[in-house]
Structures are given as C-alpha cells and as structure tokens.
Amino acid sequence: MALSAPAVAQTVRVQLSLGMPQAEYDGRVILIFSRNETVEPRFQVERGFASAQIFGEDVDGWRAGQSVAFAGGVTGYPIADLRGVPAGTYTVQAVLHKYDSYHLANGKSVKLPAARGAGQNWRKEPGNLYSRPQRITFDPARRDAITVTLDQVMPSIAEPKDSEFVRFFKFRSPSLSKFWGRDVFLNGHVLVPKDFDKHPEARFPIAVFHGHFPEGFGGFRTTPPEADLKCVPAARFDEPCYNRIEQQEAYDFYRKWVSPDFPRMLIVEIDHSNPYFDDSYAVNSANLGPYGDAITHEFLPALEKKFQGLGQGWARFLYGGSTGGWEALAAQIFYPDAYNGAFAACPDTVDFRQTKVVNIYDDENAFWKIGPFGRVERMVNQNYLGHVGWTNEMENRYERVLGSKSRSGGQWDIWDAVYSPMGEDGYPLPIWDKTTGVIDKKVAAHWRENYDLRHILERDWKTLGPKLRGKLHIYVGDMDNFHLNNAVYLMEEFLERADPAYEGEVKYGDRAEHCWNGDPSLPNKITRLRYNSMYVPKMMQRIQAAAPKGADLTSWRYR
C-alpha cells in the first residue's frame, strides 16, 4: 500500500552540544516523539502499540557541534516512517546510547554499549547523553528543520552498600576479562541469614536466584510498607496500589526469613549485565563469552569461600522466572553435577520448535504464517484473554530502531547474541532477517545443537538422565503473555516418556499469565512475588534426598 503522507517530511536534526566531555562519540541516537507531557519521552518507550514514537540512527566518531538528521526513510516505531507521523504538537527528546570499542581475544573489534550500572537500560545508563524535553510543532508537509540538542549527561550510579542482611560481592572474572579484552566483573547481591556474623562455624547451602539485572536483592525489606506511599497502579492486575502489595510481600518474606523455623541459607542474585543485555543467560556463548563457566566455576566458589558456603553440588540450587527460569534449567543441564535442583517459572523458550510461536526449524518466515493466497501475522504477546499487545514484526522493528547489529538490548537480539555464531564482522548472526522475517536455517541448526534444552536433553539423556533425576521442575501459566507455555508442553512430552524417569514436575496455572510460580492457591499477582519462599521447602527435600553420608546438615540450622 502506498504511503499517504508527503514524500518529503520535515527534518529533525539532533545536535551534539559543544560542552560534551568527550572529544567524539560512537553509539545509537534515539529520537522520541510523545503526546504525553507529564512523563519524559524516554520513559514512555515500550514494545507495545502504546509506545511513544521512536527513530534511531548510528553515529561513529561523532563530534561536538555535529548533527544527525532524521527525515523520511529512517525506520521508526510504532509508525514505520517519519513521513507517517501526523502533523501536530509533540514533546520530543533525544538520547545517545553510547558505545565503547572492544578488542576481543579472537582478534575481532566491535563497538557495543558497555554495562555501566543501569542494567543496559539506555534510558538511564551512566554516561549516555540526552536532551531536555521540548515542545515542537511538527508537520510532515513542511521542508524546514527542527533542532534538538544533546546537552545532558546521565549521572553515575553508586555501588550498593552492605546491610545486615544483604551483602555486595564484586568478583573479577579471569575468563570473561580475557574474552572481552578488558576487566569484566560479576556482582552478587547476597542475602545472608539471621545472625550470620555470629556463626563463623556455620556452612550454608546456597540458592542462585537467576533473572534480569538486579539493583539490589529484590523482594526483601525489613520494614512494613511506607505509611505515606504514593500508589502506583498495575493495569495488568487491575490493582490501584500494586506497589503497596509488593512492599508488603517483601516485608512478609523478611519476617519469614528471620523466623526460627526458616532454613538458614544463602541466596544470591547476580548482576551479569554485559554489552548485549542486562543479563548473560548464564551459559557459554560465542558472542558473550564463557559466562556459564565463569558463574559456576569462578564466581560461585569465590562467593562460597567468602560467605561460608558448603561449596558442594548437593547444597547448591537454582531458581528464577522468565529469563531466570531458562537460566536455572540451562545451568542445571549444562552443569548437572554442580547443582541439586532447578525450579523454573515461566522459562524462556525451552524448545525452539516453539520460539514464542515460531518453529525456527520448519517455518520459513518468523513474521508471517503464509498460505497459497493469504498470510497472517504472528502474534507474540497476549493477556489472559488472548488480547494481542504486539506482533513479531513489530517487536523486531522496535529492536531495529533501538540498535543495529543485535545492539538493541531487546529480547530477540539477546537470543541472537547468546545462541548464534559470531559473524565475520564480530557481531551475532541473526536467526532471521529482522526486516523480512526470513529464517536462516544454518543459524537455526546452531541454536538446536547448542541451546535447545529439550533437544539437548533428548539427545543426551542416556548420560544426563541419571544425573538430573529429581532436579528439573517447571511451572508456567497456560496463558503466558509470551506464549512460553507452548515450548513447555513440548518439553513435558519428552520428560514424561524419558527413560530413566526424570522424577521432577511440570505444572500449569489455569489462565495464569507471566510469571506464575507454581502455586495454584494464589493469583498470579501474588505468586510472581514469592519465588524466594516458594521453592525453599522443595530445596530442603532435595538436600535430605541427595546429601552424601557425613554431609554437614546441622551447622547451618541454628536458631
């Protein structure tokens, strides 16, 4: 269909202020249009149809006083082209997501956004540049230019400080530092038990709570909800003051944590943000480096030594939801003797025959189901009623706007970065063309052999099965927002016929969305806040079943 807007659109020039601290910059310039004046435009950008309007362009060696022009033909989201933006008054803002140069151990050189303390959130990553919001009148029929000036620098973020219960652990990884050609740190937010400092004789089991970038240890607070708390609603749950529920749940977990009957153990959330995402997926990767080995063989032993961990596989556990759910399963499968159980809620795709809704092996196109005369878009987001939030083409175009060469920090781009081979240019080979949706079958084959968890289990069950007996536990809502239950059905089909028997569990939540934790007695809005306490009893059962003769089952059970 022909574009109805004028062939030439009014131009917006984003200019780099003369007062910037660096001589030159590499990165991605993101231009944002918004109709909402109450919130900065950068904080209104999202994957769904309600997003603020965005456009993006790369800059290389950009110097103060120079500008980059946004005009017709630059890819946008949700509207695909600046020529399609209706005439009107908007609040605009621009951000430069700054890139660093990396000289990798394999000889490749790439430009990527360094992890600088905000979990790869371009909206607030320290050192990124941005403009003050400004009101403009835009008309695609005009041919003059509007100027937006980048003159602000996002501030640095201080490292967390220790408290009675949460300790900060910073560890330089030798293997990751070698891969990236610079120092790389893994950071742990360690929840220690009551009276930890009073019991130097105790040695503790540890649980790794995998998931996205943690600013601290989530879901734990030592005080009741704030009396004068300003309510933040959650439309997803139809809750007018969901932040109060979150604070209450966090306080309730604290009270449980310090109670005399709760097991004394360590729980750690790991910051393994990297140049491609807020988290590494905790596996070895051609593009991210050996994060699996670094976490399991370097970081955890060092942490256990410092915090009195038992340091043995029977006393280590994994749990998490979504990305963290996939990581828990992957770490357990790839390091079967190093852990004693994985409890995975709403895991990312565990069988690539249903990558969200795409079969990367049999389908030819990831954006469309194509028949002899018609086609239909692939929907990759829903609520519990099946109402659609965005399509696969939309999500991939959103990522194309935020970053080229898998640098958007988005979901599909991180899967490319983790699962794909590295290309000749040093960047990940995409699983499909992000403009057309055509799937690359050679890349798909690499994904299958190295990261398709169901395929790997079925292929290697003869050796893996005995080591994983009783260790795999999966929980997902049957109306998961990202259709992640589809792949779990396929995983369950194999596990239920596996020989030897897997002796774990797979459970589904009726009409439960992302990210149900396995408790059928509570609504999703509560279960998603109870990972920390939900799986502990199951861990204790595993310890009793798997601890070797003579194992320390007492020093950590003090009251």
N, C-alpha and C positions, 0 to 999 in steps of 0.2 A: 504494500500500500504506500502511495507517495506521501511524503511528509507535507502536511498542510501549512506549516509555518514558513516564513520567508527563507529564501536560500542563504541569505547572509544575516547573521544575528549580531546584535550589539555585543561588543567585546568587553570582557572584564580582564584587566591587567593586574596581576599580583606582583607587587614590587618588594624587593628586599631593602629594608631600611639601611641607611648609611651607618647607623650606630650599632650594627651587629658585631658580636665579639670575635667571630672567626673571619679569616680572610676569604674563604669560599666554602660552599656547602654542596653536598650531594644529597638527594632524597626525593621524596614524593610531595608535590604541592597539591593540597586538597582544598577545593573551593566549595563552600557550603551556602546554599540559599535556604531561608526559613521564613515562614509566615508567623511564627510564634515569637513574640518579643520578650517573653518572660524568662526564657532559658537560653544560654549561649548556644548558637547553632551547632557547634562541635559536639555538644552533648545531646543533640536530637537525631544523630545519625544512627541508623539501625538497619537490619536486613529486611524488615518487613515493608509493606506498602505504605505505612505511616511515616516512613523516614523523611527527614529533611533531604533536599535535593543536593547531590554532590557531583563534582567533576574532579578528575585527577590527571596530573602530568608529572613525568620525571624531570629532574634537573640534575645537571652534572657540572661541577666546577662553578656553581652559581655564585656571583659576587655581589657585594653591596651596590645598590643603585640599579641593578639589572631587574628585568621583569619577565614574567612568562604570561603569554596571552591565552585566555580561554575564549574560544569562538566556536562557531558551528563546525561540527565534525569531531569534536572532543567527546569521548564516551562519557555518559552520565548515568545517574541512578537516583530515583526510580525512572525519571524521564531520560530517554536514551541520548538526547542531543540538546545542546543549549538552544537551538532553534525552536525546540518544542516547549520551552518554558514560557508560560503565558505572561503577557505584559502585566505589570503590577508593581507594588511596593513590597520590598523584601528586606529582611535583616540578613546581611552577608558576613561571612568570616572566612579567613583562610588559615591553613596550618601547613607548616613544613615538617613532615616526618623525616627526621634527619638520618642519613645513612653513614656508616663507617666503612672503611676499607679493611677487608680481611684477607690475609695471605695464608691459605690453607696448607696443611702439611703435604698434600698431594701435588702442590705446585699451582693450583688454581687460585685466582684472585677474584673476589666478589665484593659487592657493595650491599650492605644489609643494615637494618636498624638494630643497633646494639640494645641489649636488655639493660635498662638504666634505673630500674627500681619501681616501675609502674605496671609491670606485667605485660609489656608490649601493647599498652593502650596508647595509641597515637594521640589521643585527646589530652593526655596529661604526662607524657613521657618527658622526664627532665632533659633540658637542652633543646627540645623541639621549639620552633618559632611559631608565633601566631599573631593575628591581628585583633584589634578590638572590634567587637561587633559594630557594624554601621548600617544605617538605613539607606537604601538606594531605590531609585525608580528605574525599573528595567523594562525595555521594550525591544523584542527581537526584530522589529522592523527598522530600528534605528541603526546607524553605522558608526556612531561615536564610541568612545571607550570610557569605562568606569575604572578607577584605580583603587586597589586595596593594598595597604602597606603592612608587611610583616615587621613589627617593631617591638614585640614582646617575646620574652624567653621563659619557658616553663621552668619552675624552680626545682631544685634538687629535693630528694626525699631522704630523710634521715633513716639510718638503720634502726630496727627495733631495739628497745632496751629490755633487759631481763626483768621479770617479775617473780613473785613467789612460785607461781605455777607454770609460767611459760618462759622458756629459755631460748635464746637465739644462738644458733650454731652455724658458723661460716667455715666452709671447707673448700680449699683449692684442689680441684681435680687434676692430677697429672695427665691422665689420658685425654681429657677434653681440652686442656690447655695446649697439648701437643697438636691435636686435631685442628684447633682454631688459630693457632699461631699467636696466642696471647693468653693471659691468665683468665681462667674460667672458674667461677665459684658456684658451688651448690650450697644453698642456705636452708637450714632447718628451723622450724618453729616447733620446739619440743615441749609437749605437755608432760610435766613430771607429777608424780603422785603426792598426796599429802605427806608432810614430814619427810620429804625426800632428803633434805640436808641432814636430818637427824639419824639417818640409817645408812652409813657408808658401807655397812656389811651386806646390804641387800643387793641382789642382782635381779634385774627385771626383764620380763617379756617386753616385746615392742610390737606396735602396730603402725604400719605406714598407711596414712590416710592420703591416698593419691587424689589429685584433682588439679583444677586450674590454679593460677598464681595466687598464693596466699599473702595478704599484707601482714597477717599475724596468724595466731591459731584461731580459726573460726568457730563460732557456735559455743563459746565459753566466756562467761562473765561472772565475776564474783559478787556483783551487786544486783539487786532487783531492778526491774525496768525503771527508766527515768520517770519521775513524777510529772515533769512538765514536757514530756516527749512530744515533739511535733509529728503528728501522724503522717505516714507515707502509705498511700493505698496500694493494693496489689489487684489490678483488674483481673488477672488470671484466676485468682481465687475468690474474687468478689469480696475482698476484705478491705474495709476502710482504714485500718490501722495495722497493717501486717508487720511493720517494724516493731510494734509492741509485742506481738506474738513471737517474733524472732528473739527479742531480748528476754522474754520470759522463758522460752525454751533453752536459751543459753545459760540462764541463771539456774534453771532446774537441773541442767546437766552438771553444773558446778556442784550443786548440793549432793547430787548422786556421786560425783567424783570423790568428794571428801567424806562420804558416809563410811561407816566401819565395815560394811559388807561388800563394798565395791572393790574389785581386784586392783591391787597396786601394780601399775604397769606404766610404760612409756607410750606416748602416741606422738608421731611426728608428721607434720605437713611440710613438704619440700618445695622450695622455690627453685625450679629448674627452668625458668624462663630463658629464652635463647633468641638469636636473631630472627627466627621464623615465627615464634608463637610464645604464648605465656607459659608454655609447658612443653616438655620434650617427648611425651608419650612413653618415657621410661624404658626405651628399647634402643639397641644399636641401630644406627641409620647412616646411609651413605651421605646424606646431606647435613645432618645434625651432629654426627659423631657418636661415640660409644657411650651414650647415656645409660643404657641398661647395665653395662659393666661398671660404669662409674658409680651408679647409685648402689648396686648390690655388692660390689667387691671393694669399693673405696670409701664411699660416703658412710654407709651403714656401719661397717666395722669401726670407723673412726668415731662415729657418734656413740656407738655402744660402749666403746672404751671410755669415753668422757662421762657418759651418763649411767654407768653401771648396768649396761645391758647384759643379758645372758650370752648373747653372741652366737647362738646356735639356731639352726633351721627350725627345730621343733618349737622354738619360742619367738618366732617371727611371723607376722601376719600382714595381710594386705586387704584394704577395702577402699571403696570410693564409688562415686556416681558419675555417669556420663563418660567424659574422657577418663576420669579416675577409675571408673568401673572397668573400662577396657585395659587400662594400665595394670590394675590389680590382676586381671586374668592373664595378661601377657607376661608380666613378671613371674607369675606362678608357673606358667607353661614353659617359659624360656629358661627359668632357673628353678626347676622342680624341687630340688633338694634344699634350696636356700630359704624356703618359706613353708609354712604349715597350714595355709588356707587363704583363699581369695574370696572375698564377699563383694560381689559386683552388682551395683544397682544401675539400671538403665545404661548398660555399657554401649559405647560407640560400636559401630558395626563389627560383629564377630564372625560374619560370613559374608564375603564380598559378592555372593550371588544376590544379596540384598544390601547394597551400599546405600543406606537410606532406602530408596526404591529402585535403584539401578543395579542390574546384573552386569557387572563390568566384563564378564566373560562372554555372554551370549548376546546382549544388547549391542546395537551398532551406535546408538546415539543416546547420550545421557540426558538431553533436554526434552526429547520428544519420543513418544510411542508412535511409530509410523506404520500406517497401513497402506494398502494399494492405492487408496484415493483420499485418505484423510489422515490426520495426525492429532494427537492430544498432548498437552504439556504435562511434564512430570511434576507433581506437587510434592514438596519435601518438608512442609510444615503444616501442622494441623492442631486444633484443640480437641478436647474430648468429644465434641460433637462432630468432628470431621471438617470444621470450617478451616479454610486454607489461609495461611499467612503469607506465603511466598512460594514461587516455583523454583525449580533448579536453575533455569536460565537466569532468573532474577538474582539468585544468590551468587552465581558465578559472575554476573556482570557487576554486582556490588563489589566483589573482590577485585575484579579487573580495574575498577575505578580507584580503589584504595591502594593498589600496588601491582606492578608488573612482575614477572618472573617469580611468582609464588610469594611475594613480599607483602601481601595484604594483612597478614595476621588473621585471616579468616579460616573457616572450617575446612573447605576443600583444599585451600593452599597448604595448610599444615599436613593434611593427609598426603598431598604430593611430596612435601618436604620429608616426611617420616618414611613413607612407604616406597617412594620411587627411586630409581637410579639417579645418579648425578649426570647432567648433560655435559657436553663438551665445553660449554661456557661457564661451568661451575655451579649452575642453578639446577633445581629439580626438573626432571622430565615430567610434564603434566600427564595425568591419567587420561584426559581428553582435552580437545581444543576448547578453550574457555569462551570462544566466540560462537562456534558452530555446534559444540557438544559431541563431535565425533570422537569415539573412544579409541585409544591407542592400545592394541591388543598385546604388543610386546611389553609395554609398561604393566598392563593388567597381569600378565604372566609373572612378572617380577613381584607384584603385590601378592599374588596367590602363594608363591613358594616361600615367601619370607614373612608375611604378616597376616594372612588369612587364618585366623585362630582355629576355626572349625576344620579347615583343610589340613592344617599342621597337626592337629590332634588326631584326625582320622589317618593321616599318612604315617604318623609316628607312634600310634597308640600302643603298639607292641612293647616299646621301651618306655613310653611316657605313662601309660596307664597305671602300672604298679606304683609309680612314684607320685601320682596325682590322686590316688584313691582317697575319697572323702574331702578333697581340698577345693573343689570347684562349686561355687554357689552363686546363682544368678537370679536377679529379681528385676522385673520390668513391668510397667503398666501396659495393658493391651491397647491403650490409646496414646502411646508415647508421642510427644509432639513432633519428633523427628523420625517416626516410623522405625525406631530401633528394635522394637519387638519383632519385626519381620525376620531379622537375622537370628534372633534368639530362638525362634521357632525352628529354624534350620539347625542351629547348634544342638537344641534339645533332641531333635530326631536322631542325631548321631549318638549323643550321650546315653540315650535310653537303650540303644542296642549295642553299646560298646562292650567289648569283652577283653579284659576283665571289666566288671561293672565299675562305674565311676563313683558311686556311693556319695554323691553330693545332692544338690537340689536345684531345681529351676521352678520359679513361681511367678505368676502373673497377677497383676492388680486389675480388677474389673473397672473399666472406664478411667483408670488412673493414667495421668499424664507423666511427663518427665519431671521429677526423677523419683519414682516410688521406691521405697527401701525394703519392701517385703512384708510389711505389717498390714494384714487385711482389716484390722480392727480400727484403723485410724485413717482420716482423709489424707490425701496427698500433700496438702499444705502443711501438715504436721510431720508426716513420715520423712519428708525430704530434709527435715531439720534434726533428725535423730540418728544419723549414721553413727555418731560417736558412741552411743549407748546400745544401739540395736544389735550390733554384731559381737559385742564383748562376751555375752554368755556362750555364743557359738565358738568363740576362740577358746574359752575355758574348757569346753567339751573336747576340742581338738588337742589341747595340752594334755588332758587326762588320758586321751586315747593314744597319743603319739610320743609322749616324753619317754626317753630311754631309761632303763634301770639305773638308779642312782642319781637321776637328774635333780636339780635344785627346784623343789616345789614348795619351799617353805620360807626362804629368806625374804621374799617379796610379798608375803601375805600378812605382814604385821598390821596391827590395828592402831 
